[in-house]
Amino acid sequence: MDDVASRCIEIIAKSKSIPPESVTLASTFDELNIDSLDKINISFEVEEAFNIEIPDDALGSLRTVGDVVEGVKMLQQKKAATATGNPASATS
């Protein structure tokens, strides 16, 4: 498991006060009893941990822990591409 997945699992487990070992990439938010408010709180934690911005409309499509991990990786790639393609954006 990579660093992004491990960190996302830690954040999600902490938010629900459950052991990280009980959370897998295949775990669904329903199985973990994560409601819409939990999703918002988790998204804030993930944004802070990875220095990314999760679009509000993306929260509705998240169903599993794996969805969160894939979303973080995608946003990190977009951010890196933007920073590389436009040096001014890296300083703002």
N, C-alpha and C positions, 0 to 999 in steps of 0.2 A: 504494500500500500504506500502511495506517495505522500509527501508532506501536506499537499492540499487536502487530500482525503482525510488524513489523520487529524488535521486541524479542524476541518468541518465537523467530523464526528465528535471531537472534543467539545466544540461549541454547542452542538445539538444536545449531546448528553448532559452537559452542564445546565443547559436551559431547562431541562426536564428532571434534573437531579437523578439521573440514572447512570449506571456504570457504562463507560465508553465501550467496553467489550460486548455489551448487549446491542450495540448499534452497528449495522453493516450498511454497505452501499445500497443493498436491496431493501433495507427497511423503509416502509412507507410512513408518511406522516400520520396516517390513520392508526397504524400499529403502535406508533410512539405517542399517540394522543396529542399531536401537535395541531392546534387550531390556528385560525387566521391571525390572532394576536401573537401567538408564539412565533409564527412565520415572520411577522414584522420585527419582533425582537431579535430573532435569529439573524434576519437579514442585516440589521444594524451591527450586530457583532461580527458577522462575516465581512461586511464592508470595512469595518475598522481593522480587522485582522489582516486583510489582504490589500487594503488601500485601493478599493474599487468602489464603483457606484452601481448598485443593482437597480434597474428600472422598475418602477412600481408595478407596471403591467406584467412583469416577468414573475412576480410572486404567485400569481394565480396558476401558473403552469407547473409549479414545483410540486411533485407528488412523492418523491423518494429522496433519500440522502444522496444517492448517485446523481440525481437531477441538480442538486445544489453544487456538488463537486464539479460536474460538467459545466455548469453556468459560471462558476468562479474561473475555471480554466479558460473558457471562452472570453470572458471579460478581461482577464489578464492578457490574453493574446491581442485583443482589440486595443487595449491600453498601450501595450508595447509597440504595436504597429503604428498607432497614432503618434507616440513619442518619437519613434524612429523616423516617421515620415514628415513630421512637423516639429522641428526642434523648439519652436516658440511655445508649443503646448506643454513641454516638459518643465518650463520655468514658471508657468502661470498657476 
